Amino acid sequence: MLIAAALFSPALDRAQARPPGGTGSSALQGHVPPEAQQLAAEAQDAVSRGDYAKAIDAYQRLAKLVPNVPEIHADLATAYYSAGRLDEAAAEARIALKSKPSLITANYVLEASLAESGHCPDAISGLERDYPRATGPLKLTLGLDGFRCSMAGDEADRALGFARSLNHDYPDNPDVLYLSAHFYSDLSDDASQRLLAKAPNSYQAHQMSAEVLEMQGKTNDAIDEYRKVLAMNPRLPGIHFEIGHLLLEGQPTASALAQARNEFEEELKTDPHNPGAEGELGEMAWQARNWDDAITHFRAALRIDPGNEAALVGLGKSLLSAGRASEAVGPLEMAAKMAPGDPTAHYQLSFAYRHLGRAADADREMAAYRRAYDQVQQANQATRSGLAGDMTAKP
């Protein structure tokens, strides 16, 4: 539940307010008992302290003392919701809306209460309608409830709509990211099962099998599946590249390197605009100390994708290795600016500056390299600890 206490506002004040030309609330015209004012103040004070039990008690007594005021029932509904009493929240919201359908917050509380108490079919249409117009913490609440209800009801189109909207509006929210990961994973699994059931001998089925085997670390089996894909569709882009990449993951024997090189070259015959293949060929040439070939391939990769940070670093270090430090500075500076957290760019740039006698600049980049390297190590450790379920750290 994400509805905050800030959503509460004094029911009596709202009900008695008279806009220009309006009639106000007929239920409260005339004298309002002092006891009612006191109860309203107590309820608001309890809400501000997060004491929803006391707020509920005050609003219940207020509703009996000053009956037929929909705003009081709306605030009571929100108090019930905030206390986790969802069925009672829904009931009070319905009472408020029956008398005054324009109470938007009561409508939102009703939808959230229904969704979170397992009554998704009754809530989903309203959640889908109201998410775009909601604001503040209510908006995220309604979006997450709608996303969960859509997934629970196997309504993929609705879930996809919520996923897109939530990831646009809350791109870094952990709940949004968690639900999105599950949704897209489930969607992928479902499509994969249908593919295997309907077209088990298609090249697409073999490609999917290859990707699964690759994720499982079964390199040789994955390569075999990719080769089956090529046997059925020799001009399919990306397959030679995947095979070459897998060959490089194994033992770096002369034979494996030669095969990988051949696969990347074949990829470029199929898809001349594959920057990854050019980059891999550039890296292999650099490792073989063929500086000119490396420079050629990295420049080709950058013609295809000028913002390719790996190719910028590759070109810079190849120029540096070829004794052309002044030419190396440009691409390395660009790479360091594009990816300030990449230690490799800072490291290579430091060496380029050092070769040019720019000691202060070299020292600055070496310091940046150390900071970036430490941050990468810390992030890797945090990831490993999270995956391992490391609960030893104290809050």
C-alpha positions as CSV (number, residue, x, y, z in Angstrom):
1,M,0.0,0.0,0.0
2,L,1.5,3.3,-1.1
3,I,-1.3,5.8,-0.3
4,A,0.2,8.4,2.1
5,A,-1.3,10.3,5.0
6,A,-0.9,13.4,2.9
7,L,-3.9,12.4,0.9
8,F,-6.1,13.1,3.9
9,S,-7.7,16.5,4.2
10,P,-10.3,17.7,6.8
11,A,-13.6,16.3,5.7
12,L,-15.7,18.9,7.5
13,D,-13.6,21.7,5.9
14,R,-14.1,20.3,2.4
15,A,-17.8,19.6,2.9
16,Q,-18.5,23.1,4.2
17,A,-16.5,24.9,1.5
18,R,-18.7,26.9,-0.8
19,P,-17.2,27.8,-4.2
20,P,-18.5,30.9,-5.9
21,G,-22.0,30.3,-7.0
22,G,-22.1,26.9,-5.3
23,T,-24.4,25.4,-2.8
24,G,-21.9,23.7,-0.5
25,S,-22.9,20.5,1.3
26,S,-26.6,20.5,2.3
27,A,-25.8,17.9,5.0
28,L,-23.7,20.5,6.9
29,Q,-25.6,23.7,6.3
30,G,-26.3,25.3,9.6
31,H,-24.6,24.7,12.9
32,V,-21.9,22.1,13.1
33,P,-21.5,20.7,16.7
34,P,-18.3,21.6,18.4
35,E,-17.8,17.9,19.1
36,A,-17.7,17.2,15.4
37,Q,-15.0,19.8,14.9
38,Q,-13.0,18.2,17.7
39,L,-13.3,14.7,16.2
40,A,-12.2,16.0,12.8
41,A,-9.1,17.5,14.4
42,E,-8.4,14.3,16.3
43,A,-8.7,12.3,13.1
44,Q,-6.3,14.5,11.2
45,D,-3.8,14.6,14.1
46,A,-3.9,10.8,14.2
47,V,-3.4,10.6,10.4
48,S,-0.4,12.9,10.6
49,R,1.2,10.6,13.2
50,G,0.3,7.4,11.2
51,D,-2.0,6.3,14.0
52,Y,-4.7,4.9,11.7
53,A,-6.5,2.9,14.4
54,K,-7.2,6.2,16.2
55,A,-8.1,8.0,13.0
56,I,-10.6,5.2,12.1
57,D,-12.2,5.5,15.6
58,A,-12.5,9.3,15.2
59,Y,-13.9,9.1,11.7
60,Q,-16.4,6.4,12.7
61,R,-17.7,8.6,15.6
62,L,-17.7,11.6,13.3
63,A,-19.8,9.8,10.7
64,K,-22.4,8.9,13.3
65,L,-22.4,12.5,14.7
66,V,-22.7,14.2,11.3
67,P,-24.4,11.7,9.0
68,N,-24.7,11.8,5.3
69,V,-21.4,13.6,4.6
70,P,-19.7,11.6,1.8
71,E,-16.3,13.3,2.5
72,I,-16.2,11.7,6.0
73,H,-16.8,8.3,4.5
74,A,-14.1,8.9,1.9
75,D,-11.6,9.8,4.6
76,L,-12.6,6.8,6.6
77,A,-12.1,4.6,3.6
78,T,-8.6,5.9,3.2
79,A,-7.9,5.3,6.8
80,Y,-9.1,1.7,6.6
81,Y,-7.0,1.2,3.5
82,S,-3.9,2.6,5.2
83,A,-4.5,0.3,8.1
84,G,-4.8,-2.7,5.7
85,R,-8.5,-3.2,6.3
86,L,-9.3,-3.5,2.7
87,D,-12.9,-4.9,2.7
88,E,-14.0,-2.1,5.1
89,A,-12.1,0.5,2.9
90,A,-14.0,-0.7,-0.1
91,A,-17.3,-0.6,1.7
92,E,-16.8,3.0,3.0
93,A,-15.6,4.2,-0.4
94,R,-18.8,2.8,-2.0
95,I,-20.9,4.7,0.6
96,A,-19.0,8.0,-0.2
97,L,-19.3,7.5,-4.0
98,K,-23.0,6.6,-3.8
99,S,-23.7,10.1,-2.4
100,K,-21.0,11.9,-4.3
101,P,-19.5,10.2,-7.4
102,S,-17.1,13.1,-8.0
103,L,-14.9,12.1,-5.0
104,I,-11.9,11.0,-7.1
105,T,-9.8,9.8,-4.2
106,A,-12.6,7.6,-2.9
107,N,-12.8,6.1,-6.3
108,Y,-9.0,5.4,-6.3
109,V,-9.2,3.9,-2.8
110,L,-12.0,1.6,-3.9
111,E,-10.1,0.3,-6.9
112,A,-6.9,-0.2,-4.9
113,S,-8.8,-2.0,-2.1
114,L,-10.6,-4.3,-4.5
115,A,-7.4,-5.1,-6.4
116,E,-5.3,-5.8,-3.3
117,S,-8.0,-7.9,-1.6
118,G,-8.2,-10.3,-4.6
119,H,-11.2,-8.8,-6.4
120,C,-9.2,-7.9,-9.6
121,P,-12.0,-8.4,-12.1
122,D,-14.0,-5.7,-10.3
123,A,-11.0,-3.3,-10.2
124,I,-9.1,-3.8,-13.4
125,S,-11.1,-1.6,-15.8
126,G,-11.1,1.3,-13.3
127,L,-7.4,0.9,-12.7
128,E,-6.7,1.0,-16.4
129,R,-8.9,4.1,-16.8
130,D,-7.6,6.0,-13.8
131,Y,-3.9,5.4,-13.8
132,P,-3.2,8.1,-16.4
133,R,-5.0,10.8,-14.5
134,A,-3.9,9.9,-11.0
135,T,-1.1,11.9,-9.3
136,G,1.3,11.5,-6.4
137,P,1.7,8.2,-4.5
138,L,-1.8,7.2,-5.7
139,K,-0.6,7.0,-9.3
140,L,2.1,4.5,-8.5
141,T,-0.3,2.5,-6.3
142,L,-2.9,2.2,-9.1
143,G,-0.4,1.3,-11.7
144,L,1.2,-1.5,-9.7
145,D,-2.2,-2.8,-8.7
146,G,-3.3,-2.8,-12.3
147,F,-0.1,-4.5,-13.5
148,R,-0.4,-7.2,-10.9
149,C,-4.1,-7.8,-11.7
150,S,-3.4,-8.0,-15.4
151,M,-0.7,-10.5,-14.8
152,A,-2.8,-12.6,-12.4
153,G,-5.6,-12.6,-15.0
154,D,-3.4,-13.6,-17.9
155,E,-4.3,-10.4,-19.7
156,A,-1.1,-9.9,-21.6
157,D,-2.2,-6.8,-23.6
158,R,-3.4,-5.0,-20.5
159,A,-0.2,-6.0,-18.6
160,L,1.9,-4.8,-21.5
161,G,0.2,-1.4,-21.3
162,F,0.8,-1.1,-17.6
163,A,4.4,-2.2,-18.1
164,R,5.1,0.4,-20.7
165,S,3.4,3.2,-18.7
166,L,5.1,2.4,-15.4
167,N,8.5,2.0,-16.9
168,H,8.1,5.4,-18.6
169,D,6.8,7.1,-15.4
170,Y,8.9,5.3,-12.8
171,P,12.0,3.8,-14.7
172,D,14.0,3.2,-11.5
173,N,11.3,2.0,-9.1
174,P,12.2,-1.4,-7.7
175,D,8.6,-2.7,-7.7
176,V,8.2,-1.7,-11.4
177,L,11.5,-3.3,-12.4
178,Y,10.7,-6.5,-10.5
179,L,7.2,-6.9,-11.9
180,S,8.5,-6.0,-15.4
181,A,11.2,-8.7,-15.2
182,H,8.7,-11.3,-14.2
183,F,6.2,-10.2,-16.9
184,Y,8.6,-10.2,-19.8
185,S,10.1,-13.5,-18.6
186,D,6.7,-15.1,-18.5
187,L,5.8,-13.6,-21.8
188,S,9.0,-15.0,-23.3
189,D,8.4,-18.4,-21.8
190,D,4.9,-18.6,-23.1
191,A,6.0,-17.6,-26.6
192,S,8.8,-20.1,-26.5
193,Q,6.5,-22.9,-25.5
194,R,4.1,-22.0,-28.4
195,L,7.0,-21.9,-30.8
196,L,8.2,-25.3,-29.8
197,A,4.7,-26.8,-29.9
198,K,3.7,-25.3,-33.3
199,A,7.0,-25.2,-35.2
200,P,9.5,-27.5,-33.5
201,N,11.6,-28.0,-36.6
202,S,11.8,-24.4,-37.7
203,Y,15.0,-22.5,-37.7
204,Q,13.5,-20.1,-35.1
205,A,13.0,-23.1,-32.8
206,H,16.7,-24.1,-33.3
207,Q,17.8,-20.5,-32.7
208,M,15.8,-20.3,-29.4
209,S,17.3,-23.7,-28.3
210,A,20.7,-22.3,-29.1
211,E,20.1,-19.2,-26.9
212,V,18.9,-21.3,-24.0
213,L,21.9,-23.6,-24.3
214,E,24.1,-20.6,-24.4
215,M,22.6,-19.2,-21.2
216,Q,23.2,-22.6,-19.6
217,G,26.8,-22.5,-20.5
218,K,26.6,-25.5,-22.9
219,T,28.8,-23.8,-25.5
220,N,29.3,-26.7,-27.9
221,D,25.7,-27.7,-28.0
222,A,24.7,-24.1,-28.6
223,I,27.1,-23.8,-31.5
224,D,25.6,-27.0,-33.0
225,E,22.1,-25.5,-32.8
226,Y,23.3,-22.2,-34.4
227,R,24.8,-24.2,-37.3
228,K,21.4,-25.9,-37.8
229,V,19.9,-22.5,-38.1
230,L,22.5,-21.6,-40.8
231,A,21.8,-24.8,-42.6
232,M,18.1,-23.8,-42.9
233,N,18.7,-20.0,-43.3
234,P,22.3,-19.3,-44.5
235,R,21.7,-15.5,-44.8
236,L,20.2,-14.9,-41.3
237,P,22.0,-12.0,-39.7
238,G,23.7,-12.4,-36.4
239,I,24.2,-16.1,-36.4
240,H,27.8,-16.2,-37.5
241,F,28.5,-13.5,-35.0
242,E,27.0,-15.6,-32.2
243,I,29.0,-18.6,-33.2
244,G,32.2,-16.6,-33.3
245,H,31.5,-15.1,-29.9
246,L,31.0,-18.6,-28.4
247,L,34.2,-19.9,-29.9
248,L,36.1,-17.1,-28.2
249,E,34.6,-18.1,-24.8
250,G,36.3,-21.5,-24.9
251,Q,40.0,-22.3,-24.9
252,P,41.9,-19.7,-27.0
253,T,43.6,-22.2,-29.2
254,A,45.0,-21.2,-32.6
255,S,42.2,-23.3,-34.2
256,A,39.5,-21.7,-32.1
257,L,40.8,-18.2,-32.9
258,A,40.9,-19.0,-36.6
259,Q,37.4,-20.4,-36.6
260,A,36.1,-17.4,-34.7
261,R,37.8,-15.0,-37.1
262,N,36.2,-16.8,-40.0
263,E,32.8,-16.6,-38.4
264,F,33.1,-12.8,-37.9
265,E,34.2,-12.4,-41.5
266,E,31.3,-14.5,-42.7
267,E,29.0,-12.3,-40.6
268,L,30.2,-9.2,-42.4
269,K,29.4,-10.9,-45.7
270,T,25.9,-11.4,-44.5
271,D,25.5,-8.1,-42.7
272,P,28.2,-5.6,-43.6
273,H,26.8,-3.2,-41.0
274,N,27.5,-5.3,-37.9
275,P,29.7,-3.1,-35.7
276,G,30.1,-6.1,-33.2
277,A,31.8,-8.2,-35.9
278,E,34.1,-5.4,-36.9
279,G,34.9,-4.8,-33.2
280,E,35.7,-8.5,-32.5
281,L,38.0,-8.6,-35.5
282,G,39.7,-5.4,-34.3
283,E,40.2,-6.9,-30.9
284,M,41.6,-10.1,-32.3
285,A,44.0,-8.1,-34.6
286,W,45.1,-6.0,-31.6
287,Q,45.9,-9.1,-29.5
288,A,47.8,-10.5,-32.4
289,R,49.8,-7.2,-32.5
290,N,48.5,-6.4,-36.0
291,W,48.0,-2.8,-35.2
292,D,47.1,-1.6,-38.7
293,D,44.4,-4.3,-39.1
294,A,43.0,-3.5,-35.7
295,I,42.8,0.2,-36.5
296,T,41.0,-0.6,-39.8
297,H,38.4,-2.7,-38.1
298,F,37.8,-0.4,-35.2
299,R,37.4,2.5,-37.6
300,A,34.9,0.5,-39.6
301,A,32.9,-0.3,-36.5
302,L,32.8,3.5,-35.7
303,R,31.6,4.3,-39.2
304,I,28.7,2.0,-38.6
305,D,28.1,3.1,-35.0
306,P,29.9,6.4,-34.1
307,G,28.9,6.2,-30.5
308,N,30.3,2.7,-29.9
309,E,32.4,3.2,-26.7
310,A,34.1,-0.2,-27.0
311,A,35.2,0.6,-30.6
312,L,36.5,4.1,-29.4
313,V,38.6,2.4,-26.7
314,G,39.8,-0.2,-29.2
315,L,40.8,2.4,-31.8
316,G,42.6,4.5,-29.1
317,K,44.6,1.6,-27.7
318,S,45.5,0.4,-31.2
319,L,46.7,3.8,-32.3
320,L,48.6,4.0,-29.0
321,S,50.2,0.6,-29.6
322,A,51.1,1.7,-33.1
323,G,53.1,4.6,-31.7
324,R,50.5,7.2,-32.7
325,A,49.7,8.6,-29.3
326,S,48.6,12.0,-30.5
327,E,45.9,10.3,-32.7
328,A,44.8,8.1,-29.8
329,V,43.9,10.9,-27.5
330,G,40.8,11.9,-29.5
331,P,38.8,8.6,-29.4
332,L,40.0,7.9,-25.9
333,E,38.8,11.2,-24.6
334,M,35.5,10.7,-26.3
335,A,35.2,7.2,-24.7
336,A,36.0,8.5,-21.3
337,K,33.4,11.3,-21.6
338,M,30.7,8.9,-22.9
339,A,31.4,6.3,-20.2
340,P,33.1,7.9,-17.2
341,G,32.6,4.8,-15.1
342,D,34.6,2.6,-17.5
343,P,38.1,2.1,-16.1
344,T,39.6,0.9,-19.4
345,A,39.1,4.3,-21.2
346,H,40.8,6.2,-18.3
347,Y,43.6,3.7,-18.2
348,Q,44.4,3.9,-21.9
349,L,44.0,7.7,-21.9
350,S,46.4,8.0,-19.0
351,F,49.1,6.1,-21.1
352,A,48.4,8.3,-24.1
353,Y,48.9,11.5,-22.1
354,R,52.0,10.0,-20.6
355,H,53.5,9.3,-24.0
356,L,52.8,12.9,-25.0
357,G,54.5,14.3,-21.9
358,R,51.2,15.6,-20.3
359,A,52.1,14.4,-16.8
360,A,49.3,16.2,-15.0
361,D,46.6,14.9,-17.4
362,A,48.1,11.4,-17.1
363,D,47.9,11.5,-13.3
364,R,44.3,12.8,-13.4
365,E,43.2,10.0,-15.7
366,M,45.1,7.4,-13.6
367,A,43.2,8.6,-10.5
368,A,39.9,8.4,-12.5
369,Y,40.9,4.9,-13.5
370,R,41.4,3.9,-9.9
371,R,38.1,5.4,-8.8
372,A,36.2,3.7,-11.6
373,Y,37.9,0.4,-11.0
374,D,37.0,0.5,-7.3
375,Q,33.4,1.3,-8.1
376,V,33.2,-1.6,-10.6
377,Q,34.6,-4.0,-8.0
378,Q,32.2,-2.8,-5.3
379,A,29.3,-3.2,-7.7
380,N,30.4,-6.7,-8.6
381,Q,30.7,-7.6,-4.9
382,A,27.2,-6.2,-4.2
383,T,25.8,-8.2,-7.1
384,R,27.5,-11.4,-5.9
385,S,26.3,-10.8,-2.3
386,G,22.8,-10.2,-3.5
387,L,22.7,-13.3,-5.7
388,A,24.1,-15.4,-2.9
389,G,21.5,-14.1,-0.4
390,D,24.2,-12.5,1.8
391,M,22.2,-11.5,4.9
392,T,25.3,-10.8,7.1
393,A,25.4,-7.1,6.5
394,K,23.7,-5.1,9.3
395,P,21.4,-2.2,8.4
